Amino acid sequence: MALEITDSNFKETVMDSDKVALVDFWAEWCGPCRMIGPSVEELSKEYEGKAVVGKMNVDMNSEVPMEYGIRGIPTILFFKGGKLVDKQVGVVPKSVLEEKLKMHL
């Protein structure tokens, strides 16, 4: 299952990780977020131990989304070595997310 990432655990879970991190910024009321959610969950299982795959609810966390200028959801950010390395906005097939993830492994 994808990790629950919050404003309070973001630094420790994502920025301080020695693995590539995929963070899905989403909200309960967002239809497109529900469409991409299953792909993120599948990737979290398939890349367990190889990458950090998590979801951040933008309604419950505002600091990190504001810091990274998240204006539309779903937005998926990819981090490596504490730096933002890639971004995907909107619904895309799982294969697109997996390609971006593999590119940074």
TAQUIMO-V386272 format. One record per pair of residues at least 12 apart in sequence whose ideal C-beta (glycine too) atoms are under 10 Angstrom apart, sorted by the first residue. I is the first residue (numbers start at 1). GAP is how many residues later the second one is. If there is no record, write none. Layout:
i/gap
I/GAP
I/GAP
This chain:
i/gap
1/40
1/43
1/44
1/47
1/52
1/53
1/54
2/20
2/21
2/22
2/35
2/38
2/39
2/40
2/41
2/42
2/43
2/50
2/51
2/52
2/53
2/54
3/18
3/20
3/41
3/49
3/50
3/51
3/52
3/53
4/50
4/51
4/52
4/53
4/56
4/57
5/16
5/18
5/19
5/20
5/47
5/48
5/49
5/50
5/51
5/52
5/56
5/59
6/48
6/50
6/51
6/54
6/55
6/57
6/58
7/49
7/53
7/54
7/55
7/56
7/57
7/58
7/59
7/60
8/53
8/55
8/56
9/45
9/47
9/52
10/13
10/44
10/46
10/51
10/53
10/54
10/57
10/58
10/69
11/53
11/71
13/39
13/41
13/43
14/38
14/40
14/42
14/50
14/63
14/65
14/68
14/70
15/49
15/64
15/66
15/67
15/68
15/69
16/66
17/34
17/35
17/62
17/63
17/64
17/65
18/34
18/62
18/63
18/64
19/28
19/30
19/31
19/32
19/33
19/34
19/60
19/61
19/62
19/85
19/86
20/27
20/30
20/31
20/32
20/33
20/58
20/59
20/60
20/61
20/65
20/66
20/80
20/81
20/82
20/83
20/84
20/85
21/30
21/31
21/32
21/33
21/56
21/57
21/58
21/59
21/60
21/61
21/63
21/64
21/80
21/83
22/18
22/21
22/22
22/25
22/29
22/30
22/31
22/32
22/33
22/54
22/55
22/56
22/57
22/64
22/66
22/75
22/76
22/78
22/79
22/82
23/17
23/29
23/30
23/31
23/32
23/33
23/41
23/42
23/45
23/47
23/52
23/53
23/54
23/55
23/56
23/61
24/12
24/13
24/15
24/16
24/17
24/19
24/20
24/29
24/30
24/31
24/32
24/33
24/49
24/50
24/51
24/52
24/53
24/64
24/73
25/30
25/31
25/32
25/33
25/36
25/39
25/40
25/43
25/45
25/47
25/48
25/49
25/50
25/51
25/52
25/64
26/14
26/29
26/30
26/31
26/32
26/33
26/47
26/48
26/49
26/50
27/29
27/30
27/31
27/32
27/33
27/38
27/46
27/47
28/29
28/30
28/31
28/32
29/30
29/44
30/27
30/28
30/29
30/42
30/43
30/44
31/43
31/60
32/40
32/41
32/42
32/58
32/59
33/22
33/24
33/25
33/40
33/41
33/42
33/58
34/40
34/57
35/39
35/55
35/56
35/57
36/37
36/38
36/40
36/52
36/54
36/55
36/56
36/57
36/58
36/61
37/18
37/37
38/56
39/37
39/52
39/53
39/54
39/55
39/56
39/57
39/58
39/59
40/13
40/14
40/15
40/34
40/36
40/54
40/57
41/12
41/14
41/53
42/52
42/55
42/56
43/33
43/51
43/54
43/55
43/58
46/48
46/52
46/55
47/51
47/54
47/55
47/58
50/51
50/52
50/55
51/27
51/29
51/50
51/51
51/53
51/54
52/27
53/23
53/44
53/48
55/19
55/21
56/12
56/14
56/17
56/19
56/21
57/16
58/12
58/15
58/16
58/17
59/14
64/13
65/12
68/16
68/19
69/18
70/17
70/19
71/18
72/17
72/18
73/16
73/17
74/14
74/15
74/16
74/17
74/18
75/12
75/13
75/14
75/15
76/12
76/13
76/14
76/16
76/20
76/21
76/24
76/25
77/12
78/19
78/22
78/23
78/25
78/26
79/25
80/23
80/24
80/25
81/23
85/15
85/18
85/19
86/14
86/15
86/17
86/18
87/13
88/12
